Amino acid sequence: MPGDKKAKEGWVTTGEKGDFKRAESVFRNWIKADGSTEFPVEKDRYVVYISYACPWASRVYAAINLLGLRDVFEIIPVEDVFQRTRPDDPDDEHKGWVFSERRPDTLLGTSTIREIYELQDPDVETRYTVPIVFDKKQKRIVSNESAEILRMINSEFGSLRDKDSGPLAEIDLYPEDLREAIDEVNAWVYPQLNNGVYRCGFAVKQEAYDEAVSDVWDALDKAEAILARQRYMTGDRFTEADLRLFVTCIRYDEIYAEHFKCTRRIADTCPNLWGFTREIYQMPGIKETVVLDACSNHYRKSHPTINPHGIIPISYFRIKSSKPFPECAYEAFSAPHGRDKAGRASKSGFRAMFSSSH
Ligand SMILES: N[C@@H](CCC(=O)N[C@@H](CS)C(=O)NCC(=O)O)C(=O)O
């Protein structure tokens, strides 16, 4: 049966040292404004399949909103919790992203992300991951690599950007003069933080975990030091490097600190990174991309090796708020960030921030 070999492996792969290995993306086409590829720039032509839980999908969704392209792409979200993708086949135990009545595949009518990959290529050798950019006209997957999707929507869709979205219309996530600096930041933020938290959570040997958590903590310290000096990761302009860091930070205190055993909290130990996270959360179009209850449900209920009973712990943000989750978190993310004074940023963390009101 198509796709069976890897389907049975389950989604987490570890190396000999018990370290988590993330699979390479296999669909790597480019949408081009100059018509040099089979995928031209067109409104209402491309659909992006996302999960609200997934940081890689969320960075694409956030970029679409930030760049004033919300009316250009259709967004189709999947259900939060991994389910059996072939429930009728007792020999196929694969679990992954599925659709539901509440979250249907309004384009192709499939019931799983796996089906979309297999429609494309029945023998495809890949994980069935989101995000996916899908071309409605040719019924083909364009790309399933979020780093490249970010670059193409930034560089190719200028002509379709919403010109009325004020300062947003001016954002360039990968400006020419900062490319080297952005690549340099991505080169440690990806392995140490974006993927580092997964390396902590999915390590199956103590040494692999020790190495991963030390990478995460070093990266938090490094980001904190940079953001104590300047507003954004590469200077005074918001870029892709900031967006890529943000999607991990916004999930970190609620999910990764506890579920992936990263332990330390940004809000308590990195005042500048915490202010930076709040600033980006408050940028136009970002809030709707942060669906923290979907994240919580996904991580707590999709990883039985980490949390076998699917129990959701009380939110970290309840420490200082009587609001239920996720409102308590959104309240914290919405507090004034003071980043316009970056470089002279406040030294107060999350608890201090609320101490006067409780
Ligand atoms: N390289 C991909 C990675 C995406 C990825 O790993 N997505 C995860 C969710 S956070 C996924 O869909 N996993 C499902 C699976 O492996 O079955 C990208 O950045 O686009």
The ligand as an SDF file (V2000), in Angstrom:
LIG
                    3D

 20 19  0  0  0  0  0  0  0  0999 V2000
   10.6540   21.4250    7.2180 N   0  0  0  0  0  0  0  0  0  0  0  0
    9.3360   21.5830    7.5340 C   0  0  0  0  0  0  0  0  0  0  0  0
    9.0150   20.9920    8.8850 C   0  0  0  0  0  0  0  0  0  0  0  0
    7.5640   21.0360    9.1850 C   0  0  0  0  0  0  0  0  0  0  0  0
    7.1970   20.0980   10.3280 C   0  0  0  0  0  0  0  0  0  0  0  0
    8.0270   19.3680   10.8810 O   0  0  0  0  0  0  0  0  0  0  0  0
    5.8950   20.1070   10.7000 N   0  0  0  0  0  0  0  0  0  0  0  0
    5.4080   19.2170   11.7390 C   0  0  0  0  0  0  0  0  0  0  0  0
    4.4970   19.9340   12.7040 C   0  0  0  0  0  0  0  0  0  0  0  0
    5.2710   21.0190   13.8000 S   0  0  0  0  0  0  0  0  0  0  0  0
    4.5050   18.1600   11.1250 C   0  0  0  0  0  0  0  0  0  0  0  0
    3.6850   18.4790   10.2840 O   0  0  0  0  0  0  0  0  0  0  0  0
    4.6310   16.9030   11.5780 N   0  0  0  0  0  0  0  0  0  0  0  0
    3.7560   15.8490   11.1840 C   0  0  0  0  0  0  0  0  0  0  0  0
    4.4620   14.5450   10.9780 C   0  0  0  0  0  0  0  0  0  0  0  0
    5.7000   14.5040   10.9390 O   0  0  0  0  0  0  0  0  0  0  0  0
    3.7430   13.5500   10.8420 O   0  0  0  0  0  0  0  0  0  0  0  0
    9.0230   23.0580    7.4670 C   0  0  0  0  0  0  0  0  0  0  0  0
    9.6700   23.8570    8.1570 O   0  0  0  0  0  0  0  0  0  0  0  0
    8.1640   23.4030    6.6910 O   0  0  0  0  0  0  0  0  0  0  0  0
  1  2  1  0
  2  3  1  0
  2 18  1  0
  3  4  1  0
  4  5  1  0
  5  6  2  0
  5  7  1  0
  7  8  1  0
  8  9  1  0
  8 11  1  0
  9 10  1  0
 11 12  2  0
 11 13  1  0
 13 14  1  0
 14 15  1  0
 15 16  2  0
 15 17  1  0
 18 19  2  0
 18 20  1  0
M  END
$$$$
